[in-house]
């Protein structure tokens, strides 16, 4: 056990942390570690740091199949953090339940070999301190479970858990209780790591950020079919590929000290490093990092030999520095150079999974060897951004929530180390990044709460980022704030939040000169139009829809088919929707209704024509819904009593309506509710053929319907 009588708690705790991290990294089996910490703030920081350093995401790269046609293994954690279940405080049951829900994947399988299971992760358990407020019976039950768990560490019974390690976080009173009341469990301990710090009440724990394993069930926020919030990147070094819902990103890694962060040549000139040394045989550099670097060299060596030779040199230099047992600051600087080298590749667009992993691990190693570096806030911000990019890198959809939470944690840590008074630009940048991460997290869980957090972060950023400092960054942040308010308005207080969204968008619009920033100017015009369209659903529909139409029309002056066809199609689709709603208001006159429906048709046809010329992946709206909307517009135009036209025109319009509904129906076979709604549109259109054109019209309509649909349609008629 470590002696805690040390004058400098910070230095002491740093040493204990490194020992604990090393123990978890040794890869031994059935290790039982006890981490003793009375200061819950410190406990949260250390546990979260262990999680961010050890949990993810090496699995996807290290166990890729040699067969390029096989899918890569999804990221699987090396460390899982669980909060003790106070209703049934049995750590072993919780661990086994987690393993049952998320068994280790089989990797390396091929036609000739069965493959092998991925290593079982280690588990750290937090929350024991809350037992103090539980009934005595619950406390005794926990100790009873610990006594029973001796068998998992002292026998060779067949169990998945035997292959894993356990780190149990406890305060000092529970350390004494375990010694006295669970001696069998105590005897099985591998090590005890005591952190120094003043005790804090358990009730204070809730205020501190933690990033623990959560359910992988994703609660995705659904986007609107009728409207689109299209945004672009200004400060971003890494483009945001999603079109709706989103906001302007600026998660680009820190650049204000770019000159000092450029990769440097190896300082080793002694010639003692053998350039031909095999990177796979390094003794000090972690095998995960070495294998990742080898993967990047093998993949890209033919593209840039000099660049990847530099990578090899830095890694070999780090190995030699380890061997010479140099100061931690020197090792940290070398790891930092390695991380920066890969960060710059990512900035240049080479954001492969391997490059991301190397940058993340290298930066985390740099932090572990020098926690007092003046570059620490920048590194933490960069780590947040790298995890944010990792969330957007296929095939990480299942792990997306975990990666976003990691990003948020690093941004929050960076903000604690930045003084907004002395470094307002850096502080504002990280706050904006934090807002972006919360917006992405809202797509997975608790959307209202997370969008509120995004608003707080963006608002805080704007407290230190003025238009005078950088008008474009100020405008980008205002747009982000507007988008966050728009999303929050979908969950509560829509009128209040939509008006705040419009105010933020208008403030952004002032600083996007249409001559110099035409696309962003058009984007904001589109966003304001969408906010007014949404507001029209709650109050003053006529003026708000007219405003939406005006802003969409203005946006189309800059979002042209030649410049940005996908954005132009989205705004045309929005414009069609606004006209459709305006046409169907009760206060709209018959003459105006005909006019609005025709304008609606024009906009939808333009949107669909552009969409058909583009890849489906570039579209930010539901094309099938647009086909249905176009069909409805033609249908409503024909059945309107004030529509004066000959039979040929009526037949033509109804044929277009039917064709669009059938096209939508063909693509909705896997969406039962939408399919049934569209089927009803088809039946209604065929009825309109009969009502407007008689039996010949109905026969014409039925001749266009696929044969397999006829029995059901005839029964409806």
ZALUMPA-642550 format. One record per residue (C-alpha): x, y, z. Coordinates in steps of 0.001 Angstrom, whole numbers, plus 524288, in hexadecimal, padded with zeros to 5 digits. Each point is the difference from the previous one (the first is absolute). Layout:
<pts>
XYZ
...
</pts>
This chain:
<pts>
800008000080000
804B780DAB7FCF5
803898092980B1F
7F82480C7E7FE95
808048087E80924
804E3808A97F530
8011880EBF80061
7FBFD802337F1E9
7F3047F9897FD39
800768034D7F19E
80D267F9837FDA3
7FC1E7F48280869
7F3287FDCF7F8ED
806D6800F77F2E2
8093B7F520803FC
7F4E87F78D80516
7F875802247F36D
80B757FBB97F799
801D37F3BC80848
7F1A07FCBB7FEF2
7FFEB802557F15F
80C187F78B7FE6E
7F9DA7F50B807F9
7F3EB800207F767
80874800197F3C4
808127F4028038E
7F5F47F6EC7FA0D
7FFF27F63580B4D
7F3D87F84180389
7F77D7FFAE80C32
8060080C1A80608
7F87B8067580B11
8038980E3380253
7FA69808E580A74
800C880EA37FDA9
7FDC9807CF80C6D
7FBCC80E217FE88
7F8238088280941
7FF6C80BCB7F70A
7F5277FCFB7F663
803CF80AE97F6C1
80D8A7FA157FEDE
7FA287F24F7FEDF
7F7848044E7F4AE
80B74806497F90C
808D77F42C8017F
7F57B7F6177FC76
7FBED807EA7F41B
80E18801787FBD1
8027D7F17280138
7F3DD7FDBE7F7DB
803E9809AF7F574
80DE57FAB67FF89
7FD6D7F16F8009A
7F2157FD5F7FBA7
7FFF1803967F1A1
802527FEBB7F4E5
80B437F7197FC17
7F8157F3DF7FC82
7FB82803F67F291
80DB4801A57FACA
807937F58D80754
7F7157F4ED7FC04
7FCA2803727F207
7FE1D7F48D7F713
80A9D7FD1D7F637
7F54A7FE057F61B
7FCAE80D797FADB
7F2467FBB07FC9E
7FCAB7FCBD80E04
7FA6280A4B808EC
808998055B80AC7
7FCDC7FC4680E00
7F86780A8E80708
80726806DC80AFC
7FF6D7F81B80C87
804698062080CCD
80BF67FBD3807AA
7FA988066B80C43
7F1A7800E6803D1
7FB428091180AC2
7F3E97FBC080778
7F8B1806C780AFE
7FC867F6E780B25
7F1BE7FBEE7FFE3
7FB408042980D75
7F3D77F78B7FEED
8084D7F3BF7FE98
80E24803CE802F4
806907F4347F9D1
80B71804387F755
802007F25D7FA70
7F1DF7FEFF7FB77
800EA80D677F9AD
80C5A7FC317F8D7
7FA657F3207FB44
7F39E806FA7FBA2
8080C809CD7F82C
8079D7F4EC7F9A5
7F35D7F8FF7FCCF
7FACE80C3D7F969
80CD08032B7F910
807CB7F3707FE40
80DB6801427FA65
7FF557FFB47F11F
806B17F5537F84A
80B1C805B37F809
809087FAB57F5A0
7F6147F6377FAEE
8016D7FB3F7F220
7FBE47F4807F7B2
80B717F8258053E
800D48049380E2B
7F52C8017680A26
8059380C968059F
8021D8038080E35
7F832807BF809FE
8043180DD7802C6
8062E8017F80DA0
7F659801C680B16
800CA80DF080539
803C18043A80D96
7F55A8060980866
8007D80B7880958
7F4BD8014380999
7FC4480D39805AC
7F5198044080902
8034B7F80B80C30
7FFC980CBC807CF
7F142800D17FDFD
7FE2C7F3B380827
802668086A80BF8
7F260805C27FE6B
7F9B87F2BC7FDBD
7F9C17F74A80A73
8091C7F7A680827
7FA6B7F3DD7F986
8046B804E67F2A1
80DAA802E780526
801127F25C805C9
7FB137FA247F347
80AF9806D47F893
80A367FA6C80953
7F9B37F29E7FED9
80136800A27F139
80E5C8039780157
8025B7F427808A8
7F9917F7407F5DE
80809805E37F500
80C9B7FA3480560
7FDC67F41B7F753
801888083C7F3C0
80DD0803C9803C0
805427F45180760
7FB427F4867F7A7
801547FB8D7F206
7F16E7FEFA7FDBD
7FBC8802157F20E
7FA8C80DA87FF50
801AC80B777F6F5
8028C8089480BBF
80C1F7F81F80386
80687805707F3F1
7FD7A80DFB8043C
804618099580A72
7F81E80798809F1
802D980DA48050A
7F7228037F80B6C
7FF6880E4E80427
7FD4C801AA80E92
8015080A7C80A83
808467FD3080C15
7F4C17FBE5808E5
7FC717F5497F665
80E2E7FBA77FF46
7FF717FD3580E93
7F2D77F95C7FED6
804F27F7027F539
80BFA7FC23807E4
7F79F7FC4D80BB0
7F3AD7FA957F9CA
804D67FA3A7F314
80D7C7FA9E80358
7FF5B7F5F07F511
7FE2C80ACE7F5FB
80AAE8082080679
809C37F4D37FF18
7FDC47FF117F158
8044480E087FD8D
80B0C8022F7F669
8027F80E23803C2
7FA8C80B7580780
8019E80DBE7FA9B
7FD6680AFD809A6
7FD9880DB27FAEF
801E280BC4808EA
7F53C80A038019B
7F62E805B98096E
7F3387F8718016E
7F414805957F916
7F1A97FCA880246
7FA417F66F7F647
7F573809D87FC80
80A238088F7F96B
803317F5A47F62F
7F4DF802CE7F6B7
805A880CD07FB7A
80C287FA697F9EE
800A37FA8A7F23F
802177F19A7FE7F
800FA7F7FA7F3A5
7FC077F20D8029A
7FB397F4E47F792
7F1B7801477FCDB
7F6027F88C7F849
803007FEBE7F1A2
7F1CA8019B7FC43
7FFBF80C637F80A
7F4C78099D8012E
801F9807527F33D
7F9E480D467FE1A
7F7847FFE77F3D5
8014C80ACA7F5ED
7F489806AB7F945
7FC297FC067F25B
7FA6880D3A7FC87
80B03808E880450
80EB0800528008B
809E08076F80819
80BB2800167F703
80CC78049D805BF
80E0B800FF7FC02
80D0780048806CF
807B480C708021A
80A227FD7780A60
7FFBC7F17E7FDED
80BC27F89F7FB6F
7F7917F3C27FF63
7F39E801727F7FF
7F3097FC4180603
7FA287F6A37F626
7F2427FFE48055C
7F6D480A1C7FA72
7F4497FFD980910
7FEB88020580B14
80D4B805F680277
8072A80C7B80296
80C84806A27FC14
80B267F853805C8
80D338050C80422
8056A7F3F380670
80CB9801C77F8CB
80BA07FD4F808A3
806FF80B4980671
807A5808397F67E
8045D80C468072F
80D597FA23802EF
8015C7F9117F310
80E3C803E97FE43
803F97F8FE80C5F
7F7CB7F40B7FCF5
805D27FCDA7F2CE
8065C7F2897FF44
80E88801058023F
80B307F7737FBF3
804C67F66380A00
809628065B8097E
807C77F3708009C
80C43801727F7D3
808427F5A880695
7FCCB7F5CC7F5ED
7FCE47F65080ABC
7F24B7FDF47FAFA
7FF867F5D27F57D
7F68E804D97F5AE
7FDAA7F2057FBDD
7FBDA7FBC680D8A
7F3077F90A7FFCB
7F56480878805FF
7F8D97F3C680434
80AFE7FC5280961
8001280C7B8081A
801277FD7180E8C
7FB2A80CC4805E2
7F662805D47F675
7F2977F9DD801D6
7FCE97F5307F66D
7F31A806917FC8F
806C580C757FBB9
80ABE7F8BE7F8C0
7F6757F78A7F866
7F7C080BC37FC7F
80BD48074E7FADB
804217F3FF7F831
7F25B7FF6F7FA2D
800D580E2D7FB92
80D997FDF67FA4B
7FBEB7F3CA7F894
7F3E5806C37FAC4
8063580CAF7FBD6
80E807FD997FDFC
7FE898001D7F150
7F90780D188006C
809AE807E080808
80C897F8E680356
8069280B938068E
7F44B8030C80894
7FEB97F22C804F8
80E997FE76801C8
7FEBD80B6F8095F
7F5827F87F80767
8090A7F45E8018E
80B0D808B9804B8
7F7A78066480A87
7FB287F2F080513
80DD07FA8280093
8046C80C51806EC
7F54D7FE2080A2B
804AC7F21280212
80DE7804C38025A
7FB7780AA980945
7F8CB7F5BF807E4
80C2B7F79E8004F
8084480B67804D7
7F5D7802F780A8D
7FF9080E677FCB5
7F77E809E3806F0
7F1777FEFF7FDDD
7FFA480D6E7F9A4
809267FB5C7F535
7F7FE7F3C47FD85
7F39D808237FFF7
805B4809167F5BC
803707F4747F73B
7F27C7FA0580151
7FA3E80D667FD6B
807AC801337F35A
7FB037F2AF7FBB7
7F201803D480309
8019480D027F90E
8059F7F97A7F3EB
7F3CE7F7997FEDF
7F72E80B4C803B4
80528807C67F47D
7FD417F4937F6E5
7F21C7FFAF80501
7FEC480EAA7FDE4
8041A7FDE27F1F2
7F4B97F6987FE0B
806797F2F7802EE
7F6EC7FCE980B62
8011E7F1427FF8D
7FCEA7F81D80C00
80E607FC63801A2
8049F80E157FF6F
7F5D880408809FC
803F87F51A8091A
80E76803497FF6E
7FD5F80E61802AE
7F70F7FCCC80B80
8093B7F65A8066C
80C04808837FDC0
7F98680C00805F0
7FB1A7F83080B98
80DC17FAD98023E
8052380DF27FF55
7F6868040780AA8
803737F45D8088C
80E74803C07FFF4
7FE5880EA380204
7F398804FD80640
805C480D9B80211
802D9803047F1CD
7FB8180D917FBAB
7FA807F9537F3EE
7F6E87F7738081A
7F37B807D97FD41
802C97FF4F7F166
802987F160800A6
7F35E7FDB180780
7F876807E07F5EB
8068B7F8477F517
7FC787F32D806A6
7F1EB80468800F5
7FFE9803107F186
8069E7F3337FC60
7F59E7F8578075F
7F59D808527F95C
805B67FC6C7F2C2
800F17F1D18044A
7F14E8005080270
7FE2A804207F1D1
809677F5DB7FA84
7F9C37F3417FB1B
7FD937F5D78051C
7FE638067380D4F
7F149802218001D
7FDCF7F6C180B6E
80AA98066780828
7FBF880DCA7FC30
7FA3E803D480D13
80C237FB788073F
8090C807B27F735
7F7E580C7780103
7FFF07FEC080EC1
80EBF7FE907FF94
800DB80C627F7D3
7F77F80764809B8
808697FB6B80B41
80C7C804E47F9AA
7F9F580D0D7FC56
7FB70801C880E03
80D737FCB08053B
80613809C67F6A2
7F6A380AAB80448
803C97FE1380E34
80DF6803687FC58
7FD3880BE27F760
7FE0580D948057B
7F5F68070A7F796
805A080D078046E
80DC87FD1A7FB21
7FCB17F6C97F4AE
7F276803FF7FB2C
801B97FAB57F226
804387F28680481
7F5657FFA380A54
7F596803BE7F605
804E47F5D07F656
7FF2A7F4F4809DD
7F28D8047E80496
7FB4B7FFC87F1ED
8058F7F2577FE5C
7F9427FBD080C83
7F31D805247FAB8
801D97F84E7F379
802C17F3898079B
7F3D4801BC80860
7F81F801F77F39E
804EF7F3067FAC5
7FD757F95A80D07
7F1DD804B27FF2D
7FE1D7F6AD7F493
802687F47F80903
7F9658035E80CD9
7F94C80AA9807F3
7FEBE809647F473
7F99A80B148076D
80A2A8000680ACD
80B737FEC67F6BB
7FB4580AC97F6ED
7FE908088F80C08
80E1C7FCF380372
803EA803677F211
7F93280D328015C
80736802C580CB2
80D007FCBF7F993
7FD728084E7F3E3
7FB2A80B5280852
80C2C7FF2A80869
808687FFF47F3D0
7F94280C4B7FB22
802F6806B580CF0
80E567FFD17FC22
7FF007FFF97F129
7FB9380CFA7FA93
7FD9B804527F221
80B6F8096D80147
8095C7F4D780321
7FC4E7F7817F45C
7F33F802BF7F920
7FF467F2E87F8D7
802797F7D980C26
7F6378085480744
7F5FE7FDB17F542
802CA7F16380004
7FDA27FF2B80E92
7F372807F07FECF
7FB427F68C7F595
8034A7F497808EA
7F86B8067480AF1
7F46B8020B7F6EB
800367F1C07FBCA
800997FB7C80E2F
7F4408087D80350
7F8E77FA887F413
8022C7F20E804A1
7FC1F8033D80DF6
7F37F805E47FAA4
7FC417F2987FAD7
7FEFC7FB2080E14
7FB0680B3E8085A
7FBBC80E447FF7F
80031800427F122
7FBE080E327FE54
80A2080518809A3
80B2D7F7E57FAC8
7FCD6801D77F1A1
7FFE880EB6801BC
80D307FF2E806B2
804D87F7BA7F4B1
7FB8C80A557F652
806AB80AAC807E6
80CE37F87A80022
7FF177FD0A7F176
7FD6D80E427FCDA
80BCF803F180803
808387F63E7F856
7FA83804E17F316
8050C80DC48027C
80DF97FB257FF83
7FF277F74F7F3F2
8022F8092F7F4A8
7F8BA7FA367F441
80AE8804207F6C1
80AE07F9C780808
7F8AF7F4FE806EE
7F52F7FCDB7F669
7FDF07F1C8803EB
7FFBF802B580E8B
7F73680BB17FDDD
7F6AD7F72B7F885
800EE7F5B180A8C
7FBD38098280AA1
7F4D8804F97F781
7FB6A7F1F07FEB6
8010F7FDCD80EB2
7F7E880C2B802E5
7F5DE7FB657F63D
7FF1F7F2E4806D3
7FE718067280D52
7F4DC8088E7FAEA
7F9B37F42D7F97C
800857F8F780D0C
7FADA80BD78075B
7F46A800B37F6AB
7FB3F7F319805A1
7FDC3806DA80D15
7FC5080E2C7FD60
7FCE1809B87F51C
800C77F5F77F50F
7FDF78094D7F490
80A8F80A1480307
809927F5CB804DC
7FE567F7727F3F3
801A580BF27F760
80C92803338073E
804A17F1EA7FE5B
7FD5D800CC7F159
8073180CF57FF13
80C047FAAB806DA
800017F3657F813
7FEEB807E27F368
80B408089B8045F
808227F40280374
7FE187FAA17F23B
8071180BC77FA69
80C577FA7D80609
7FCDA7F1798007C
7FF707FDA67F176
7FFFE7F3107F87E
80D768034E7FAB4
806498039C80CFA
7FA0D7F6A5809EC
7F5C87F7357F996
7FD1A7F81A80C50
7FDC780C4A80827
7F7EA805EF7F509
7F77E7F3C87FF7F
7FDF78007180EB7
7FBD380E437FFE4
7F6FE7FDAE7F44F
7F9E47F4E8807AE
7FE368091580BAC
7FA1580A5B7F743
7F64C7F6387FA6F
7FBEB7FC1680DBB
7FDF080E288041A
7F78A802B67F40D
7F8277F3908027A
7FD048041080DFE
7FC7580DC37FBB3
7F6D07FAA77F58D
7F8DE7F7A1809F6
7FD4F80A9780A0D
7F17C802AA801EC
801F480E9B7FE27
806727FE567F2AB
7F7258044C7F4D1
7FC8D7F6AF7F4E9
807C5807E27F638
80BDA8009A808D9
7FEC27F174802FF
801527FC927F18C
80BD7808E17FEEC
806B87FA6680C0F
7FD997F1F17FBCA
80614802C37F2C1
80BD48066580685
800B37F45280924
800417F6DF7F431
80AB4807F17F973
808A27FF7280C17
7FE0B7F16C80272
8029D7FC9C7F1CA
80CA4807C480048
8040A7F95180CBD
7FD1C7F2667FABE
806C3802887F2FF
80C598047B80705
7FF357F4B180998
7FF387F6197F506
80CBB805517FA7C
8070C7FE1B80CFA
8045B7F49F80850
7F6267FC9280A90
80A90801DF80A47
800A380E867FCBF
7F19B8026E802BE
7FBCA805CB80CFD
7F15F7FE1D7FDEF
7F6E67F47B7FDC4
7FE8F7FEA37F14F
7F4AB7F66E80130
7F8AB809CF80870
8027A80A3F7F588
7F9E67F7017F5C0
7F4167FE72808A4
7FF2E80EA080260
800D9802D97F174
7F5557F5FB7FD5B
7F7498063980A52
801F880D8F7FA26
7FBC77FB657F27D
7F48C7F875805E4
7FB5180BBC807E0
8013D808E87F445
7F7027F73F7F7E3
7F5807FD7280A34
7FF2880E79803AE
7F2AE804CC7FB57
805DF80CBB7FB31
809817F8DA7F6FE
7FBA5802FC7F21F
806BA7F7997F5EB
7FCE27F6317F55E
7FF7E7F154801DB
80D297FDF27F98D
806A4808BD809FE
7F8B37F9AB80B4D
803EA7F2A17FB15
80E1A804507FE98
800858058380DDB
7F9B77F3E9805E8
8095F7F7307F89F
80B8A807978058F
7FA027FF0480D9C
7FE217F14E7FEA8
80DA27FDDE7FA8F
806328072780B7C
7F7F27F8AB80A21
803577F2F37F9A7
80E61803937FFCF
7FF5E8033280E7A
7F8677F37E802C4
80A5F7F7EB7F93D
80A68805008096B
7F82C7FEAB80C89
7FE347F14B800C7
807ED7FF5980CA0
7F8B880B4980682
7F2497FAB2802BC
7F9E980C9780515
8052C808A17F509
7FC997F55E7F620
7F1DD7FF9280486
7FECA80EDD7FF85
805588002E7F228
7F7187F4D57FC0C
7F486808618045B
8051580B037F756
800397F68C7F47C
7F1EB7FBC980279
7FB6980E2480169
806B4803C97F34C
7F9827F4C27F8B7
7F2D78046480583
802FC80DA87FAD9
802567FA207F280
7F23C7FA3F80084
7F9BB80C4C80580
806718092C7F652
8011E7F76D7F3D1
7F6217F50B801B1
802257F1607FE42
809CE8022C7F515
808348082F80932
7FF5F7F58080A78
804217F5867F645
80B6D808987FBD7
8042C8015480E34
7FED87F15D802A3
808447FD187F408
80B4E8073180692
7FF247F86D80CC7
808D37F4178021C
7F8537F36F7FE4E
8025C7FB0880DD7
7F96880C0B805BD
7F3717FF1C7F80B
7F8327F69C808BB
801C48087680C16
7FD8C80CB17F897
7F38E7FACB7F98E
7FAC07FBF580D48
801E180E0F804BE
7F910805977F423
</pts>
